[in-house]
Each structure stands twice: as structure tokens, then as C-alpha cells.
Amino acid sequence: MSIERIGSTERMSKIVKHNGTVYLCGQTAGDANWDIAEQTRQCLAKVEALLEEAGSSRDKILSTTIYIRDIKDFAAMNVVWDEWVSDIPKPARACVEARMARPEILVELSVVAAQ
């Protein structure tokens, strides 16, 4: 059984690869001062970069869990999400309202993809 961990720290790994599956750590925006739409765009850009680093791509995403700080932002987040997935096979997805590590974080994405 081969497990490859990329970008590991004392707490976590940015990417874990196992049996042809890629697991990404939760992605948040680089600048938490943005609104939900821009934070979502930044999260998705980070997801794309990590998938590329792992030898995968967004069209191989199997599942995404989206955490949003306030459910009132659900529609605005979905506008960005829907545009991002418009030209790829749609992954399984869950979206939940959640308390974030810092109050300025509005969205976090957790992704599992095929390699």
C-alpha cells in the first residue's frame, strides 16, 4: 500500500495520494477580506493548482465538501461554483454552514479526486 504525502507540516499534508485517489486539505482564500464570491474563486484556483501538482485535474474531482460561514451566502457562492463546473463532469457535492477557524473566512473547500 503506497501513500504519498505532499506539502506536509507537523499538522497536516496539503495533498495525500493513495491508490489513484487524491485528497486535498481544506482550501480557504488567500485574503479573507474578500466577499464570498471572490473567496470562492480563490479557493477554486488553489484547488486547481493542487490538483495539477498531484497529477490530477478538476474534471477528475469525485467529491467536494463546501463549508460556508453563513448560509445567506449560499446563492452567491453557487454562482461562482456553477461557472467553475460548467464545462466538467459534476462531482458529488455537499455544502454546510459551519463555524470557521477565523470569522473573516467565509468559505472552505475539501476535495477528493481521481489521479
N, CA, C and O atoms as CSV, one atom per row, in Angstrom:
chain,resi,resn,atom,element,x,y,z
A,1,MET,N,N,0.846,-1.172,0.000
A,1,MET,CA,C,0.000,0.000,0.000
A,1,MET,C,C,0.889,1.232,0.000
A,1,MET,O,O,1.724,1.409,0.887
A,2,SER,N,N,0.704,2.071,-0.991
A,2,SER,CA,C,1.523,3.258,-1.126
A,2,SER,C,C,0.705,4.507,-0.813
A,2,SER,O,O,-0.347,4.739,-1.407
A,3,ILE,N,N,1.194,5.291,0.110
A,3,ILE,CA,C,0.588,6.582,0.435
A,3,ILE,C,C,1.665,7.637,0.253
A,3,ILE,O,O,2.739,7.552,0.848
A,4,GLU,N,N,1.365,8.640,-0.580
A,4,GLU,CA,C,2.301,9.745,-0.807
A,4,GLU,C,C,1.703,11.008,-0.202
A,4,GLU,O,O,0.558,11.363,-0.480
A,5,ARG,N,N,2.488,11.675,0.621
A,5,ARG,CA,C,2.048,12.913,1.266
A,5,ARG,C,C,2.906,14.057,0.742
A,5,ARG,O,O,4.135,13.984,0.770
A,6,ILE,N,N,2.261,15.101,0.271
A,6,ILE,CA,C,2.952,16.242,-0.334
A,6,ILE,C,C,2.628,17.495,0.473
A,6,ILE,O,O,1.482,17.721,0.860
A,7,GLY,N,N,3.656,18.303,0.720
A,7,GLY,CA,C,3.450,19.548,1.454
A,7,GLY,C,C,3.066,19.318,2.899
A,7,GLY,O,O,2.183,19.992,3.431
A,8,SER,N,N,3.723,18.373,3.530
A,8,SER,CA,C,3.381,18.036,4.915
A,8,SER,C,C,3.974,19.023,5.905
A,8,SER,O,O,5.083,19.527,5.726
A,9,THR,N,N,3.206,19.285,6.953
A,9,THR,CA,C,3.674,20.058,8.097
A,9,THR,C,C,3.489,19.184,9.330
A,9,THR,O,O,3.133,18.011,9.217
A,10,GLU,N,N,3.725,19.744,10.484
A,10,GLU,CA,C,3.508,18.991,11.727
A,10,GLU,C,C,2.032,18.668,11.927
A,10,GLU,O,O,1.697,17.739,12.661
A,11,ARG,N,N,1.142,19.428,11.279
A,11,ARG,CA,C,-0.294,19.268,11.495
A,11,ARG,C,C,-1.003,18.498,10.390
A,11,ARG,O,O,-1.940,17.748,10.664
A,12,MET,N,N,-0.565,18.673,9.131
A,12,MET,CA,C,-1.315,18.090,8.014
A,12,MET,C,C,-0.461,18.048,6.756
A,12,MET,O,O,0.670,18.532,6.728
A,13,SER,N,N,-1.045,17.449,5.708
A,13,SER,CA,C,-0.437,17.444,4.381
A,13,SER,C,C,-1.376,18.192,3.438
A,13,SER,O,O,-2.596,18.068,3.549
A,14,LYS,N,N,-0.810,18.970,2.508
A,14,LYS,CA,C,-1.634,19.666,1.520
A,14,LYS,C,C,-2.313,18.682,0.586
A,14,LYS,O,O,-3.466,18.865,0.193
A,15,ILE,N,N,-1.570,17.624,0.234
A,15,ILE,CA,C,-2.063,16.615,-0.697
A,15,ILE,C,C,-1.701,15.242,-0.152
A,15,ILE,O,O,-0.591,15.035,0.338
A,16,VAL,N,N,-2.639,14.307,-0.239
A,16,VAL,CA,C,-2.353,12.908,0.064
A,16,VAL,C,C,-2.843,12.098,-1.137
A,16,VAL,O,O,-3.978,12.260,-1.587
A,17,LYS,N,N,-1.968,11.219,-1.652
A,17,LYS,CA,C,-2.329,10.357,-2.775
A,17,LYS,C,C,-2.270,8.905,-2.316
A,17,LYS,O,O,-1.305,8.468,-1.689
A,18,HIS,N,N,-3.344,8.161,-2.651
A,18,HIS,CA,C,-3.424,6.754,-2.255
A,18,HIS,C,C,-4.274,6.003,-3.266
A,18,HIS,O,O,-5.410,6.393,-3.536
A,19,ASN,N,N,-3.735,4.936,-3.823
A,19,ASN,CA,C,-4.462,4.071,-4.759
A,19,ASN,C,C,-5.188,4.849,-5.855
A,19,ASN,O,O,-6.345,4.560,-6.160
A,20,GLY,N,N,-4.514,5.828,-6.442
A,20,GLY,CA,C,-5.101,6.580,-7.546
A,20,GLY,C,C,-6.108,7.633,-7.139
A,20,GLY,O,O,-6.798,8.199,-7.987
A,21,THR,N,N,-6.198,7.900,-5.846
A,21,THR,CA,C,-7.107,8.932,-5.349
A,21,THR,C,C,-6.296,10.046,-4.707
A,21,THR,O,O,-5.311,9.797,-4.012
A,22,VAL,N,N,-6.728,11.281,-4.951
A,22,VAL,CA,C,-6.064,12.476,-4.421
A,22,VAL,C,C,-6.986,13.125,-3.399
A,22,VAL,O,O,-8.160,13.371,-3.677
A,23,TYR,N,N,-6.452,13.399,-2.228
A,23,TYR,CA,C,-7.186,14.072,-1.155
A,23,TYR,C,C,-6.503,15.408,-0.898
A,23,TYR,O,O,-5.295,15.449,-0.662
A,24,LEU,N,N,-7.246,16.482,-0.939
A,24,LEU,CA,C,-6.694,17.802,-0.661
A,24,LEU,C,C,-7.131,18.270,0.720
A,24,LEU,O,O,-8.251,18.003,1.155
A,25,CYS,N,N,-6.230,18.973,1.401
A,25,CYS,CA,C,-6.625,19.588,2.663
A,25,CYS,C,C,-7.611,20.721,2.358
A,25,CYS,O,O,-7.715,21.158,1.212
A,26,GLY,N,N,-8.312,21.181,3.347
A,26,GLY,CA,C,-9.280,22.259,3.165
A,26,GLY,C,C,-8.616,23.509,2.617
A,26,GLY,O,O,-7.550,23.913,3.081
A,27,GLN,N,N,-9.253,24.120,1.625
A,27,GLN,CA,C,-8.707,25.312,0.984
A,27,GLN,C,C,-9.549,26.533,1.331
A,27,GLN,O,O,-10.771,26.525,1.188
A,28,THR,N,N,-8.874,27.579,1.791
A,28,THR,CA,C,-9.518,28.858,2.059
A,28,THR,C,C,-8.851,29.920,1.190
A,28,THR,O,O,-7.795,29.681,0.605
A,29,ALA,N,N,-9.468,31.076,1.114
A,29,ALA,CA,C,-8.933,32.163,0.289
A,29,ALA,C,C,-7.638,32.698,0.889
A,29,ALA,O,O,-7.439,32.654,2.103
A,30,GLY,N,N,-6.767,33.200,0.032
A,30,GLY,CA,C,-5.522,33.791,0.492
A,30,GLY,C,C,-5.744,35.093,1.247
A,30,GLY,O,O,-4.959,35.441,2.130
A,31,ASP,N,N,-6.810,35.816,0.908
A,31,ASP,CA,C,-7.129,37.084,1.550
A,31,ASP,C,C,-8.572,37.015,2.037
A,31,ASP,O,O,-9.509,37.043,1.239
A,32,ALA,N,N,-8.739,36.926,3.328
A,32,ALA,CA,C,-10.068,36.761,3.902
A,32,ALA,C,C,-10.856,38.065,3.952
A,32,ALA,O,O,-11.955,38.092,4.506
A,33,ASN,N,N,-10.328,39.139,3.392
A,33,ASN,CA,C,-11.065,40.398,3.354
A,33,ASN,C,C,-12.022,40.472,2.172
A,33,ASN,O,O,-12.813,41.412,2.091
A,34,TRP,N,N,-11.974,39.518,1.262
A,34,TRP,CA,C,-12.852,39.496,0.097
A,34,TRP,C,C,-14.246,39.014,0.471
A,34,TRP,O,O,-14.451,38.433,1.536
A,35,ASP,N,N,-15.207,39.265,-0.427
A,35,ASP,CA,C,-16.564,38.760,-0.232
A,35,ASP,C,C,-16.603,37.268,-0.575
A,35,ASP,O,O,-15.604,36.693,-1.007
A,36,ILE,N,N,-17.761,36.656,-0.375
A,36,ILE,CA,C,-17.893,35.207,-0.586
A,36,ILE,C,C,-17.561,34.805,-2.012
A,36,ILE,O,O,-16.942,33.762,-2.224
A,37,ALA,N,N,-17.956,35.607,-2.997
A,37,ALA,CA,C,-17.690,35.257,-4.397
A,37,ALA,C,C,-16.188,35.203,-4.665
A,37,ALA,O,O,-15.693,34.239,-5.248
A,38,GLU,N,N,-15.476,36.224,-4.246
A,38,GLU,CA,C,-14.027,36.244,-4.512
A,38,GLU,C,C,-13.299,35.211,-3.664
A,38,GLU,O,O,-12.334,34.608,-4.134
A,39,GLN,N,N,-13.731,34.991,-2.437
A,39,GLN,CA,C,-13.104,33.941,-1.635
A,39,GLN,C,C,-13.315,32.579,-2.293
A,39,GLN,O,O,-12.409,31.746,-2.296
A,40,THR,N,N,-14.490,32.352,-2.843
A,40,THR,CA,C,-14.755,31.087,-3.535
A,40,THR,C,C,-13.853,30.949,-4.755
A,40,THR,O,O,-13.283,29.882,-4.979
A,41,ARG,N,N,-13.714,32.009,-5.547
A,41,ARG,CA,C,-12.813,31.975,-6.718
A,41,ARG,C,C,-11.390,31.632,-6.302
A,41,ARG,O,O,-10.727,30.822,-6.949
A,42,GLN,N,N,-10.926,32.246,-5.228
A,42,GLN,CA,C,-9.559,31.987,-4.761
A,42,GLN,C,C,-9.410,30.540,-4.284
A,42,GLN,O,O,-8.398,29.900,-4.568
A,43,CYS,N,N,-10.391,30.028,-3.574
A,43,CYS,CA,C,-10.348,28.626,-3.141
A,43,CYS,C,C,-10.276,27.695,-4.339
A,43,CYS,O,O,-9.485,26.753,-4.348
A,44,LEU,N,N,-11.089,27.951,-5.342
A,44,LEU,CA,C,-11.118,27.094,-6.531
A,44,LEU,C,C,-9.810,27.165,-7.302
A,44,LEU,O,O,-9.358,26.156,-7.843
A,45,ALA,N,N,-9.201,28.332,-7.361
A,45,ALA,CA,C,-7.892,28.463,-8.017
A,45,ALA,C,C,-6.843,27.645,-7.271
A,45,ALA,O,O,-6.003,26.998,-7.897
A,46,LYS,N,N,-6.884,27.667,-5.956
A,46,LYS,CA,C,-5.949,26.873,-5.162
A,46,LYS,C,C,-6.192,25.382,-5.365
A,46,LYS,O,O,-5.242,24.604,-5.451
A,47,VAL,N,N,-7.457,24.982,-5.440
A,47,VAL,CA,C,-7.798,23.576,-5.691
A,47,VAL,C,C,-7.212,23.144,-7.033
A,47,VAL,O,O,-6.594,22.083,-7.124
A,48,GLU,N,N,-7.400,23.949,-8.067
A,48,GLU,CA,C,-6.860,23.612,-9.392
A,48,GLU,C,C,-5.350,23.440,-9.347
A,48,GLU,O,O,-4.818,22.483,-9.911
A,49,ALA,N,N,-4.658,24.354,-8.685
A,49,ALA,CA,C,-3.192,24.288,-8.604
A,49,ALA,C,C,-2.743,23.022,-7.860
A,49,ALA,O,O,-1.801,22.357,-8.290
A,50,LEU,N,N,-3.403,22.691,-6.763
A,50,LEU,CA,C,-3.040,21.496,-6.009
A,50,LEU,C,C,-3.334,20.223,-6.798
A,50,LEU,O,O,-2.545,19.278,-6.772
A,51,LEU,N,N,-4.454,20.195,-7.491
A,51,LEU,CA,C,-4.762,19.022,-8.313
A,51,LEU,C,C,-3.707,18.833,-9.395
A,51,LEU,O,O,-3.274,17.709,-9.649
A,52,GLU,N,N,-3.293,19.912,-10.026
A,52,GLU,CA,C,-2.239,19.826,-11.046
A,52,GLU,C,C,-0.949,19.291,-10.432
A,52,GLU,O,O,-0.283,18.430,-11.008
A,53,GLU,N,N,-0.607,19.809,-9.262
A,53,GLU,CA,C,0.602,19.341,-8.567
A,53,GLU,C,C,0.513,17.846,-8.258
A,53,GLU,O,O,1.529,17.151,-8.246
A,54,ALA,N,N,-0.694,17.356,-8.011
A,54,ALA,CA,C,-0.903,15.946,-7.666
A,54,ALA,C,C,-1.040,15.058,-8.896
A,54,ALA,O,O,-1.181,13.841,-8.769
A,55,GLY,N,N,-1.000,15.657,-10.091
A,55,GLY,CA,C,-1.150,14.872,-11.305
A,55,GLY,C,C,-2.605,14.595,-11.653
A,55,GLY,O,O,-2.912,13.608,-12.321
A,56,SER,N,N,-3.498,15.465,-11.202
A,56,SER,CA,C,-4.916,15.321,-11.471
A,56,SER,C,C,-5.421,16.619,-12.102
A,56,SER,O,O,-4.632,17.465,-12.522
A,57,SER,N,N,-6.740,16.761,-12.161
A,57,SER,CA,C,-7.329,17.989,-12.707
A,57,SER,C,C,-8.767,18.105,-12.218
A,57,SER,O,O,-9.320,17.158,-11.658
A,58,ARG,N,N,-9.362,19.258,-12.429
A,58,ARG,CA,C,-10.696,19.499,-11.897
A,58,ARG,C,C,-11.758,18.595,-12.519
A,58,ARG,O,O,-12.783,18.336,-11.888
A,59,ASP,N,N,-11.535,18.110,-13.742
A,59,ASP,CA,C,-12.518,17.216,-14.352
A,59,ASP,C,C,-12.475,15.807,-13.754
A,59,ASP,O,O,-13.284,14.951,-14.113
A,60,LYS,N,N,-11.527,15.571,-12.842
A,60,LYS,CA,C,-11.438,14.277,-12.159
A,60,LYS,C,C,-11.896,14.352,-10.700
A,60,LYS,O,O,-11.716,13.403,-9.938
A,61,ILE,N,N,-12.486,15.481,-10.322
A,61,ILE,CA,C,-12.979,15.615,-8.951
A,61,ILE,C,C,-14.128,14.639,-8.733
A,61,ILE,O,O,-15.074,14.584,-9.518
A,62,LEU,N,N,-14.027,13.879,-7.661
A,62,LEU,CA,C,-15.061,12.914,-7.296
A,62,LEU,C,C,-16.076,13.529,-6.340
A,62,LEU,O,O,-17.283,13.326,-6.470
A,63,SER,N,N,-15.553,14.290,-5.372
A,63,SER,CA,C,-16.406,14.813,-4.311
A,63,SER,C,C,-15.832,16.117,-3.769
A,63,SER,O,O,-14.618,16.277,-3.640
A,64,THR,N,N,-16.724,17.033,-3.460
A,64,THR,CA,C,-16.338,18.301,-2.835
A,64,THR,C,C,-17.276,18.573,-1.673
A,64,THR,O,O,-18.493,18.440,-1.794
A,65,THR,N,N,-16.693,18.955,-0.548
A,65,THR,CA,C,-17.481,19.444,0.574
A,65,THR,C,C,-17.176,20.922,0.718
A,65,THR,O,O,-16.017,21.321,0.829
A,66,ILE,N,N,-18.222,21.729,0.715
A,66,ILE,CA,C,-18.080,23.177,0.827
A,66,ILE,C,C,-18.640,23.596,2.175
A,66,ILE,O,O,-19.778,23.282,2.524
A,67,TYR,N,N,-17.819,24.309,2.917
A,67,TYR,CA,C,-18.232,24.854,4.207
A,67,TYR,C,C,-18.379,26.359,4.026
A,67,TYR,O,O,-17.451,27.019,3.558
A,68,ILE,N,N,-19.539,26.910,4.393
A,68,ILE,CA,C,-19.704,28.359,4.334
A,68,ILE,C,C,-20.081,28.867,5.715
A,68,ILE,O,O,-20.808,28.214,6.462
A,69,ARG,N,N,-19.570,30.045,6.033
A,69,ARG,CA,C,-19.784,30.592,7.370
A,69,ARG,C,C,-21.253,30.931,7.612
A,69,ARG,O,O,-21.778,30.713,8.704
A,70,ASP,N,N,-21.909,31.466,6.582
A,70,ASP,CA,C,-23.301,31.893,6.744
A,70,ASP,C,C,-24.107,31.422,5.539
A,70,ASP,O,O,-23.766,31.743,4.400
A,71,ILE,N,N,-25.153,30.677,5.777
A,71,ILE,CA,C,-25.957,30.108,4.697
A,71,ILE,C,C,-26.564,31.191,3.802
A,71,ILE,O,O,-26.976,30.895,2.681
A,72,LYS,N,N,-26.624,32.422,4.268
A,72,LYS,CA,C,-27.126,33.506,3.421
A,72,LYS,C,C,-26.223,33.727,2.207
A,72,LYS,O,O,-26.650,34.324,1.219
A,73,ASP,N,N,-24.990,33.253,2.273
A,73,ASP,CA,C,-24.041,33.386,1.157
A,73,ASP,C,C,-24.117,32.228,0.169
A,73,ASP,O,O,-23.359,32.194,-0.800
A,74,PHE,N,N,-25.016,31.283,0.402
A,74,PHE,CA,C,-25.126,30.082,-0.430
A,74,PHE,C,C,-25.323,30.425,-1.903
A,74,PHE,O,O,-24.628,29.872,-2.755
A,75,ALA,N,N,-26.240,31.311,-2.218
A,75,ALA,CA,C,-26.533,31.650,-3.616
A,75,ALA,C,C,-25.328,32.319,-4.293
A,75,ALA,O,O,-24.996,31.984,-5.430
A,76,ALA,N,N,-24.688,33.240,-3.617
A,76,ALA,CA,C,-23.531,33.933,-4.204
A,76,ALA,C,C,-22.370,32.970,-4.436
A,76,ALA,O,O,-21.680,33.060,-5.452
A,77,MET,N,N,-22.155,32.054,-3.504
A,77,MET,CA,C,-21.116,31.042,-3.685
A,77,MET,C,C,-21.458,30.146,-4.874
A,77,MET,O,O,-20.581,29.803,-5.667
A,78,ASN,N,N,-22.726,29.769,-4.998
A,78,ASN,CA,C,-23.151,28.885,-6.084
A,78,ASN,C,C,-22.966,29.504,-7.463
A,78,ASN,O,O,-22.702,28.779,-8.423
A,79,VAL,N,N,-23.095,30.812,-7.589
A,79,VAL,CA,C,-22.862,31.473,-8.879
A,79,VAL,C,C,-21.440,31.180,-9.350
A,79,VAL,O,O,-21.226,30.833,-10.512
A,80,VAL,N,N,-20.473,31.320,-8.450
A,80,VAL,CA,C,-19.065,31.063,-8.784
A,80,VAL,C,C,-18.853,29.571,-9.026
A,80,VAL,O,O,-18.216,29.190,-10.008
A,81,TRP,N,N,-19.374,28.731,-8.150
A,81,TRP,CA,C,-19.230,27.283,-8.303
A,81,TRP,C,C,-19.796,26.807,-9.631
A,81,TRP,O,O,-19.141,26.061,-10.358
A,82,ASP,N,N,-21.023,27.240,-9.951
A,82,ASP,CA,C,-21.687,26.788,-11.169
A,82,ASP,C,C,-20.889,27.163,-12.419
A,82,ASP,O,O,-20.825,26.390,-13.375
A,83,GLU,N,N,-20.295,28.327,-12.407
A,83,GLU,CA,C,-19.445,28.742,-13.534
A,83,GLU,C,C,-18.218,27.843,-13.621
A,83,GLU,O,O,-17.814,27.448,-14.715
A,84,TRP,N,N,-17.627,27.519,-12.483
A,84,TRP,CA,C,-16.392,26.734,-12.442
A,84,TRP,C,C,-16.603,25.301,-12.912
A,84,TRP,O,O,-15.712,24.714,-13.525
A,85,VAL,N,N,-17.768,24.734,-12.632
A,85,VAL,CA,C,-18.038,23.346,-13.030
A,85,VAL,C,C,-18.831,23.253,-14.334
A,85,VAL,O,O,-19.223,22.157,-14.735
A,86,SER,N,N,-19.070,24.366,-14.990
A,86,SER,CA,C,-19.950,24.364,-16.164
A,86,SER,C,C,-19.456,23.460,-17.290
A,86,SER,O,O,-20.268,22.917,-18.040
A,87,ASP,N,N,-18.139,23.288,-17.424
A,87,ASP,CA,C,-17.597,22.517,-18.545
A,87,ASP,C,C,-16.930,21.206,-18.137
A,87,ASP,O,O,-16.157,20.636,-18.907
A,88,ILE,N,N,-17.228,20.728,-16.928
A,88,ILE,CA,C,-16.632,19.471,-16.454
A,88,ILE,C,C,-17.735,18.555,-15.925
A,88,ILE,O,O,-18.836,19.014,-15.619
A,89,PRO,N,N,-17.434,17.242,-15.815
A,89,PRO,CA,C,-18.399,16.337,-15.169
A,89,PRO,C,C,-18.617,16.795,-13.721
A,89,PRO,O,O,-17.665,17.138,-13.020
A,90,LYS,N,N,-19.846,16.796,-13.297
A,90,LYS,CA,C,-20.166,17.321,-11.967
A,90,LYS,C,C,-19.816,16.305,-10.875
A,90,LYS,O,O,-20.236,15.149,-10.931
A,91,PRO,N,N,-19.037,16.756,-9.876
A,91,PRO,CA,C,-18.700,15.865,-8.764
A,91,PRO,C,C,-19.862,15.759,-7.778
A,91,PRO,O,O,-20.793,16.563,-7.811
A,92,ALA,N,N,-19.793,14.770,-6.915
A,92,ALA,CA,C,-20.696,14.739,-5.771
A,92,ALA,C,C,-20.355,15.961,-4.919
A,92,ALA,O,O,-19.201,16.387,-4.873
A,93,ARG,N,N,-21.358,16.524,-4.244
A,93,ARG,CA,C,-21.085,17.750,-3.504
A,93,ARG,C,C,-21.996,17.851,-2.295
A,93,ARG,O,O,-23.164,17.466,-2.336
A,94,ALA,N,N,-21.434,18.375,-1.226
A,94,ALA,CA,C,-22.208,18.733,-0.043
A,94,ALA,C,C,-21.821,20.154,0.326
A,94,ALA,O,O,-20.680,20.567,0.121
A,95,CYS,N,N,-22.761,20.892,0.865
A,95,CYS,CA,C,-22.478,22.251,1.331
A,95,CYS,C,C,-23.157,22.424,2.678
A,95,CYS,O,O,-24.356,22.184,2.823
A,96,VAL,N,N,-22.372,22.844,3.658
A,96,VAL,CA,C,-22.899,23.008,5.003
A,96,VAL,C,C,-22.473,24.351,5.585
A,96,VAL,O,O,-21.417,24.886,5.249
A,97,GLU,N,N,-23.305,24.874,6.449
A,97,GLU,CA,C,-22.938,26.061,7.204
A,97,GLU,C,C,-22.059,25.605,8.363
A,97,GLU,O,O,-22.380,24.635,9.049
A,98,ALA,N,N,-20.950,26.308,8.579
A,98,ALA,CA,C,-20.011,25.880,9.615
A,98,ALA,C,C,-19.308,27.077,10.249
A,98,ALA,O,O,-19.093,28.106,9.608
A,99,ARG,N,N,-18.964,26.920,11.496
A,99,ARG,CA,C,-18.141,27.919,12.162
A,99,ARG,C,C,-16.718,27.740,11.650
A,99,ARG,O,O,-16.204,26.621,11.615
A,100,MET,N,N,-16.085,28.829,11.257
A,100,MET,CA,C,-14.741,28.767,10.686
A,100,MET,C,C,-13.678,29.023,11.758
A,100,MET,O,O,-13.975,29.489,12.859
A,101,ALA,N,N,-12.444,28.708,11.404
A,101,ALA,CA,C,-11.328,28.901,12.335
A,101,ALA,C,C,-11.144,30.380,12.675
A,101,ALA,O,O,-10.763,30.727,13.793
A,102,ARG,N,N,-11.422,31.248,11.692
A,102,ARG,CA,C,-11.376,32.701,11.900
A,102,ARG,C,C,-12.655,33.294,11.307
A,102,ARG,O,O,-13.113,32.820,10.268
A,103,PRO,N,N,-13.238,34.307,11.930
A,103,PRO,CA,C,-14.531,34.825,11.462
A,103,PRO,C,C,-14.497,35.451,10.068
A,103,PRO,O,O,-15.540,35.530,9.419
A,104,GLU,N,N,-13.352,35.890,9.593
A,104,GLU,CA,C,-13.279,36.505,8.270
A,104,GLU,C,C,-13.247,35.471,7.131
A,104,GLU,O,O,-13.413,35.830,5.965
A,105,ILE,N,N,-13.037,34.203,7.465
A,105,ILE,CA,C,-13.102,33.142,6.458
A,105,ILE,C,C,-14.564,32.842,6.183
A,105,ILE,O,O,-15.311,32.481,7.092
A,106,LEU,N,N,-14.975,32.991,4.923
A,106,LEU,CA,C,-16.367,32.806,4.548
A,106,LEU,C,C,-16.640,31.456,3.915
A,106,LEU,O,O,-17.778,30.987,3.918
A,107,VAL,N,N,-15.590,30.816,3.362
A,107,VAL,CA,C,-15.784,29.559,2.649
A,107,VAL,C,C,-14.516,28.714,2.734
A,107,VAL,O,O,-13.405,29.244,2.759
A,108,GLU,N,N,-14.692,27.399,2.779
A,108,GLU,CA,C,-13.588,26.447,2.739
A,108,GLU,C,C,-14.045,25.243,1.938
A,108,GLU,O,O,-15.178,24.785,2.079
A,109,LEU,N,N,-13.148,24.730,1.089
A,109,LEU,CA,C,-13.466,23.580,0.233
A,109,LEU,C,C,-12.561,22.416,0.563
A,109,LEU,O,O,-11.358,22.588,0.760
A,110,SER,N,N,-13.140,21.230,0.622
A,110,SER,CA,C,-12.397,19.983,0.793
A,110,SER,C,C,-12.702,19.115,-0.436
A,110,SER,O,O,-13.864,18.900,-0.781
A,111,VAL,N,N,-11.649,18.624,-1.086
A,111,VAL,CA,C,-11.804,17.952,-2.379
A,111,VAL,C,C,-11.145,16.580,-2.381
A,111,VAL,O,O,-10.067,16.388,-1.819
A,112,VAL,N,N,-11.828,15.619,-3.034
A,112,VAL,CA,C,-11.285,14.295,-3.317
A,112,VAL,C,C,-11.387,14.102,-4.826
A,112,VAL,O,O,-12.438,14.355,-5.415
A,113,ALA,N,N,-10.299,13.655,-5.454
A,113,ALA,CA,C,-10.292,13.491,-6.919
A,113,ALA,C,C,-9.569,12.211,-7.305
A,113,ALA,O,O,-8.752,11.685,-6.550
A,114,ALA,N,N,-9.884,11.730,-8.483
A,114,ALA,CA,C,-9.122,10.633,-9.077
A,114,ALA,C,C,-7.819,11.214,-9.611
A,114,ALA,O,O,-7.753,12.395,-9.951
A,115,GLN,N,N,-6.784,10.383,-9.684
A,115,GLN,CA,C,-5.499,10.887,-10.158
A,115,GLN,C,C,-5.413,10.913,-11.650
A,115,GLN,O,O,-4.388,11.314,-12.203
